[in-house]
Amino acid sequence: GLAIVASHKINGVAALHSQLMVRTIFADYARLYPERFFNVTNGVTPRRWLQQANPSLSGLLDEAIGSGWRRNLEELAKLRPLAGDAQLQARFLAVKQTNKQRLATLIRRDLGPFVQADSLYDVQIKRIHEYKRQLLNLLHVVSRYQAILEQPAGINGKPWVPRTVIIAGKAASAYRVAKQIIQLAHDIARVVNSDPRVAGRLKLVFLPNYGVSMAEVIIPAADLSEQISTAGTEASGTGNMKFAMNGALTIGTWDGANIEMAEAIGVSDVFEFGLRVEQLAGLRATGYDPSLYVEQDLRLRRVLDAIAGGGFSPGEPARHRDLVDSLLHRDRYFLLADFDDYLQAQARVDALYADPQQWAACALRNIAGMGRFSADRSVRDYIEQVWSPAALNRSGLLRALPHHA
């Protein structure tokens, strides 16, 4: 409160974040000082996250649309009318394959498991936290594992799309639940990766010691970017921007900067799922009972039973029971409510990935829509709205200074 009173500007870092800030946590202050609140959506530097991290893709972009995008990222929009070009699609896929092979080599060298570079790289890299819902990602992995065991030939006459799920991130030292989620990821990986019945169709890798240098190898290789926080909990996110800028497709909730990215890219070119902020508010108001979702969904029940019953920790069967109990009796971040919709979105991912040309076209349109998510635009917004003489004058600060009296 004191910081708000003493500041001349208060901003959120994505449109939804700014709206929620004004409507909820700072509603009283927003009524007192409406002129102080505004939005500046985050951006990332393309010099590091595209030019440095992905020189092969950068070179391809230079050839396709010229090098002007290196100075003005908005010029990526020139790529949109070229997304249907078969030759450009093939060259994009070749660049992506090279980056995937580089990551596969790193995983093999540092961790041991062999990762297929021709599988779909499904990536979630971020701080481990309940609201970021790495646990929902793991529920999908278990469900997929069980489905492959039941129907090894595929579903509805279509073979399984090979998938490598890659998770990385760190937990706060005292955050017990986050560490339990990491332990569960390792336990699931141990079972899935050693089961010959799913070999070549599913693998789970948790990369330790995650940092920026590792991200520069992971992000250019990703096919799918997991941005699955509970709607209304993610301020903005910047990993989502880095992934899309490098040609990864987004599976995500209507949250943070995901919303503005979908609007810029085209809603049909992202895999949106999950309850939105207004729907979650209604669910909270009427009383959310997560156990109802378990009763109605056999897949979900079998996933939770396998985890709680020691299916992935046979030496310590009760190891993950607390995690499951927290979902059944509270589920603060609505994993069970979003589970079915998440699986449906993942099925749409499989269907599109099975068509490489359409996948490449969609990836190119994703890149084309990322112009406004440059850090350059964010800095320009701050200058124009906060720190320029005109902005300071509008706020009354200049008039308050002695030499303007």
C-alpha positions in Angstrom: 0.0 0.0 0.0 2.8 2.5 0.9 4.5 1.7 -2.4 1.3 2.5 -4.3 0.8 5.8 -2.5 4.4 6.8 -3.1 4.4 5.8 -6.8 3.2 7.9 -9.7 2.6 4.7 -11.9 1.7 1.1 -11.1 1.6 -1.4 -13.9 0.8 -5.0 -14.6 2.8 -7.0 -17.1 0.0 -8.5 -19.2 -3.4 -7.2 -20.0 -5.2 -9.8 -17.8 -2.8 -9.2 -15.0 -3.4 -5.5 -15.1 -7.2 -6.0 -15.2 -7.1 -8.4 -12.2 -4.9 -6.0 -10.3 -7.4 -3.2 -10.7 -10.5 -5.3 -10.0 -9.2 -7.4 -7.1 -6.1 -6.9 -5.0 -5.7 -3.1 -5.6 -9.3 -2.2 -6.2 -9.5 0.4 -3.5 -6.3 2.1 -4.7 -7.5 2.0 -8.3 -10.6 3.9 -7.3 -8.5 6.5 -5.5 -5.8 6.8 -8.2 -7.2 5.5 -11.4 -4.7 7.5 -13.5 -1.8 5.6 -12.0 -2.7 2.1 -13.2 -1.8 0.9 -16.6 -0.4 -2.1 -18.5 2.9 -2.9 -20.1 3.0 -6.4 -21.4 6.4 -8.1 -21.0 8.8 -8.8 -23.8 12.0 -10.8 -24.4 15.1 -9.9 -26.2 15.3 -11.5 -29.6 19.0 -10.9 -29.7 19.6 -13.5 -27.1 16.6 -15.8 -27.5 16.5 -16.0 -31.3 19.7 -14.7 -32.8 22.1 -16.1 -30.2 20.1 -19.2 -29.2 19.0 -20.2 -32.7 21.4 -19.0 -35.4 20.1 -21.6 -37.9 16.5 -20.3 -37.6 17.8 -16.7 -37.7 19.6 -17.4 -40.9 16.5 -19.0 -42.4 14.5 -15.9 -41.5 17.1 -13.6 -43.1 16.8 -15.5 -46.3 13.0 -15.6 -46.2 12.1 -12.0 -45.2 15.4 -10.1 -45.0 17.4 -9.1 -41.9 15.2 -6.1 -40.9 13.6 -8.2 -38.2 16.9 -8.1 -36.3 16.4 -4.4 -35.7 12.6 -4.3 -35.7 10.9 -7.5 -34.6 7.6 -6.4 -36.0 9.0 -7.3 -39.4 8.5 -11.0 -38.5 4.9 -10.4 -39.8 6.3 -10.6 -43.3 6.6 -14.4 -42.7 2.9 -14.9 -42.4 2.0 -15.0 -46.2 5.0 -17.4 -46.7 3.8 -19.9 -44.1 2.2 -22.1 -46.8 5.3 -22.4 -48.9 6.3 -26.0 -49.0 10.0 -25.3 -49.4 10.1 -22.9 -46.5 8.2 -25.5 -44.4 10.8 -28.2 -45.2 13.7 -25.9 -44.4 12.1 -24.9 -41.1 11.6 -28.6 -40.2 15.2 -29.3 -41.0 16.4 -26.5 -38.7 14.1 -27.8 -36.0 15.4 -31.3 -36.4 19.0 -30.2 -36.1 18.2 -28.3 -32.8 16.3 -31.4 -31.5 19.3 -33.6 -32.2 21.6 -31.2 -30.3 19.3 -31.4 -27.3 19.1 -35.2 -27.6 22.9 -35.4 -27.6 23.0 -33.2 -24.4 20.4 -35.4 -22.7 22.3 -38.6 -23.7 25.6 -37.2 -22.5 24.4 -35.8 -19.2 21.6 -38.1 -18.2 22.0 -41.4 -20.1 18.6 -41.9 -21.7 18.4 -42.1 -25.5 15.8 -39.6 -26.8 14.4 -39.9 -30.3 15.0 -36.7 -32.2 12.1 -37.5 -34.5 9.6 -37.6 -31.6 7.5 -34.6 -30.6 9.4 -32.6 -28.0 6.8 -31.6 -25.4 8.5 -29.1 -23.1 7.7 -27.4 -19.8 10.6 -25.4 -18.3 9.9 -23.1 -15.4 10.0 -22.7 -11.6 8.4 -25.7 -10.0 5.2 -24.5 -8.4 1.7 -25.8 -7.8 0.1 -23.0 -9.8 2.3 -23.7 -12.8 0.8 -27.2 -12.8 3.7 -29.4 -13.6 1.6 -32.0 -11.8 -1.1 -31.7 -14.5 1.6 -32.4 -17.1 2.5 -35.5 -15.2 -1.1 -36.7 -14.9 -1.2 -36.5 -18.7 2.0 -38.5 -19.0 0.6 -41.3 -16.8 -2.7 -41.3 -18.7 -0.9 -41.5 -22.0 1.3 -44.3 -20.6 -1.7 -46.3 -19.5 -3.5 -45.7 -22.8 -0.5 -47.0 -24.8 -0.4 -50.1 -22.7 -4.1 -50.7 -23.3 -4.0 -49.9 -27.0 -0.4 -50.3 -28.3 -1.4 -50.0 -31.9 -3.0 -46.6 -31.4 -6.4 -45.1 -31.2 -9.1 -45.0 -33.9 -6.8 -46.6 -36.4 -4.1 -43.9 -35.9 -0.7 -44.9 -34.5 0.7 -43.1 -31.4 2.6 -40.0 -32.1 6.0 -40.6 -30.5 6.4 -38.0 -27.7 9.3 -37.0 -25.4 8.1 -35.0 -22.5 10.8 -32.7 -21.1 10.5 -30.9 -17.8 13.1 -28.7 -16.1 13.0 -26.2 -13.3 14.0 -25.6 -9.7 12.0 -25.6 -6.5 12.4 -23.2 -3.6 14.4 -24.8 -0.8 11.6 -24.9 1.7 8.8 -25.7 -0.8 8.0 -29.3 0.2 5.2 -29.9 -2.4 7.3 -28.7 -5.3 10.0 -31.1 -4.2 7.4 -33.9 -4.1 6.4 -33.1 -7.6 10.0 -33.4 -8.8 10.3 -36.7 -7.0 7.1 -37.9 -8.7 8.5 -36.8 -12.1 11.6 -38.9 -11.5 9.6 -41.9 -10.4 7.3 -41.8 -13.4 10.3 -41.4 -15.7 12.0 -44.4 -14.1 9.0 -46.6 -14.8 8.0 -45.3 -18.2 11.5 -45.1 -19.7 12.3 -48.7 -18.7 9.1 -50.2 -20.0 9.8 -51.8 -23.4 6.0 -51.8 -24.1 6.1 -48.1 -24.7 9.6 -47.8 -26.2 9.7 -45.4 -29.1 6.3 -43.9 -28.2 6.7 -42.2 -24.9 9.6 -40.9 -22.8 9.8 -38.5 -19.8 12.9 -36.6 -19.0 13.5 -34.3 -16.0 16.6 -32.1 -16.6 18.5 -31.1 -13.5 20.4 -27.9 -12.9 18.2 -25.9 -15.1 19.5 -22.4 -16.0 19.6 -19.9 -18.8 22.4 -21.6 -20.7 20.4 -24.8 -20.7 17.3 -23.0 -21.8 19.2 -21.7 -24.9 19.5 -25.4 -26.0 16.1 -26.5 -25.0 13.9 -23.7 -26.4 15.1 -23.9 -30.0 14.4 -27.7 -30.0 10.9 -27.6 -28.5 7.9 -28.5 -30.7 5.3 -27.9 -28.0 5.4 -25.3 -25.2 3.5 -26.1 -22.1 2.0 -22.9 -20.6 -0.6 -24.5 -18.4 -0.9 -22.4 -15.2 -4.4 -22.0 -13.7 -6.1 -19.1 -15.3 -5.6 -15.9 -13.4 -2.4 -17.0 -11.6 0.3 -16.2 -14.1 1.2 -12.5 -14.2 2.5 -12.7 -17.8 5.2 -15.3 -18.5 8.2 -14.8 -20.8 9.1 -18.4 -21.6 5.9 -18.6 -23.6 7.3 -15.8 -25.9 10.7 -17.4 -26.2 9.2 -20.7 -27.3 6.8 -19.2 -29.9 9.6 -17.0 -31.3 11.6 -20.2 -32.0 8.7 -21.9 -33.7 7.2 -24.0 -30.9 3.4 -24.3 -30.7 1.7 -23.4 -27.4 -0.7 -25.5 -25.4 -2.0 -23.3 -22.7 -4.7 -21.7 -20.6 -6.3 -18.3 -21.2 -3.9 -16.7 -18.8 -1.1 -14.1 -18.6 0.5 -13.2 -21.9 -0.9 -16.4 -23.5 -4.0 -14.4 -24.3 -2.2 -11.6 -26.1 0.0 -14.1 -27.9 -3.1 -16.0 -29.1 -4.6 -12.8 -30.3 -1.5 -11.8 -32.2 -0.8 -15.3 -33.6 -4.4 -16.4 -34.2 -6.5 -18.3 -31.7 -6.7 -21.2 -34.1 -2.9 -21.6 -34.1 -2.7 -22.3 -30.4 -4.0 -25.2 -28.3 -6.1 -23.4 -25.7 -7.8 -25.4 -22.9 -9.1 -25.0 -19.4 -11.5 -23.0 -17.4 -11.2 -19.2 -17.7 -11.0 -16.7 -14.9 -14.7 -16.0 -14.9 -15.6 -19.7 -14.9 -13.2 -20.4 -12.1 -14.8 -17.6 -10.0 -18.2 -19.2 -10.6 -16.9 -22.6 -9.6 -15.4 -21.2 -6.4 -18.6 -19.4 -5.6 -20.8 -22.5 -6.0 -18.4 -24.8 -4.2 -15.7 -26.8 -6.0 -15.7 -30.5 -5.3 -12.8 -32.1 -7.1 -13.9 -35.6 -6.2 -16.8 -35.2 -8.6 -14.4 -35.1 -11.6 -12.8 -38.3 -10.4 -16.2 -40.0 -10.2 -17.1 -38.9 -13.7 -13.8 -39.7 -15.5 -12.4 -43.3 -15.4 -9.1 -42.2 -17.0 -8.5 -39.7 -14.2 -9.4 -42.2 -11.5 -7.0 -44.8 -12.9 -4.2 -42.2 -13.1 -4.7 -41.1 -9.5 -5.0 -44.7 -8.2 -1.7 -45.6 -9.9 0.1 -42.7 -8.3 -1.4 -43.1 -4.9 -1.1 -46.9 -4.9 2.6 -46.9 -5.5 2.5 -47.8 -9.2 5.5 -45.5 -9.7 7.1 -46.0 -6.3 6.8 -49.8 -5.6 9.6 -49.6 -2.9 7.6 -47.0 -1.0 3.9 -47.3 -2.1 2.6 -44.4 0.0 5.3 -41.9 -1.2 2.9 -39.9 -3.4 -0.4 -40.4 -1.5 -0.2 -36.9 0.0 -0.1 -35.3 -3.4 -3.1 -37.3 -4.6 -5.0 -36.5 -1.3 -4.4 -32.8 -1.8 -6.0 -33.1 -5.3 -9.0 -35.1 -4.1 -9.8 -33.0 -1.1 -8.8 -29.5 -2.1 -7.2 -29.1 -5.6 -6.5 -25.4 -5.1 -5.4 -25.0 -8.7 -8.2 -26.9 -10.4 -6.1 -29.6 -12.0 -8.9 -32.1 -11.9 -11.4 -29.6 -13.4 -9.1 -29.0 -16.3 -7.8 -32.6 -16.8 -10.3 -33.7 -19.5 -10.0 -30.5 -21.5 -6.2 -30.8 -21.3 -6.3 -34.3 -22.7 -8.5 -33.2 -25.5 -6.1 -30.4 -26.4 -3.2 -32.9 -26.3 -5.1 -35.1 -28.8 -5.4 -32.1 -31.1 -1.6 -31.7 -30.7 -1.1 -35.3 -31.9 -3.4 -34.8 -34.9 -1.6 -31.7 -36.1 1.9 -33.1 -35.5 1.0 -36.2 -37.6 0.8 -33.7 -40.6 4.4 -32.2 -40.7 3.5 -29.6 -43.4 0.5 -28.3 -41.5 2.5 -28.3 -38.3 5.3 -26.3 -39.9 2.9 -23.8 -41.4 1.4 -23.3 -38.0 4.8 -22.9 -36.4 5.8 -20.3 -39.0 2.6 -18.3 -38.3 3.5 -18.5 -34.6 6.8 -16.9 -35.3 5.2 -14.3 -37.6 2.9 -13.1 -34.7 5.7 -12.5 -32.2 6.8 -9.0 -33.3 5.1 -7.1 -30.5 6.7 -9.3 -27.8 10.1 -7.9 -28.1 11.7 -6.3 -25.0 12.4 -3.3 -27.2 8.7 -2.6 -27.4 8.3 -3.1 -23.6 11.1 -0.6 -23.0 9.5 1.9 -25.4 6.2 1.6 -23.6 7.8 2.3 -20.3 9.6 5.3 -21.7 6.5 6.7 -23.3 4.1 6.0 -20.4 6.3 6.4 -17.4 9.7 8.1 -17.8 9.5 10.5 -20.7 9.1 14.2 -19.8 5.6 14.1 -21.3 4.6 11.2 -19.1 6.1 12.7 -16.0 4.3 16.0 -16.8 1.0 14.2 -17.2 1.5 12.6 -13.8 2.1 15.9 -12.2 5.6 15.0 -11.0 7.4 17.6 -13.0 5.2 20.3 -11.8 5.9 19.2 -8.2 9.7 19.6 -8.6 11.2 22.9 -7.4 12.5 24.1 -10.8 9.0 23.6 -12.2 7.2 25.5 -9.4 
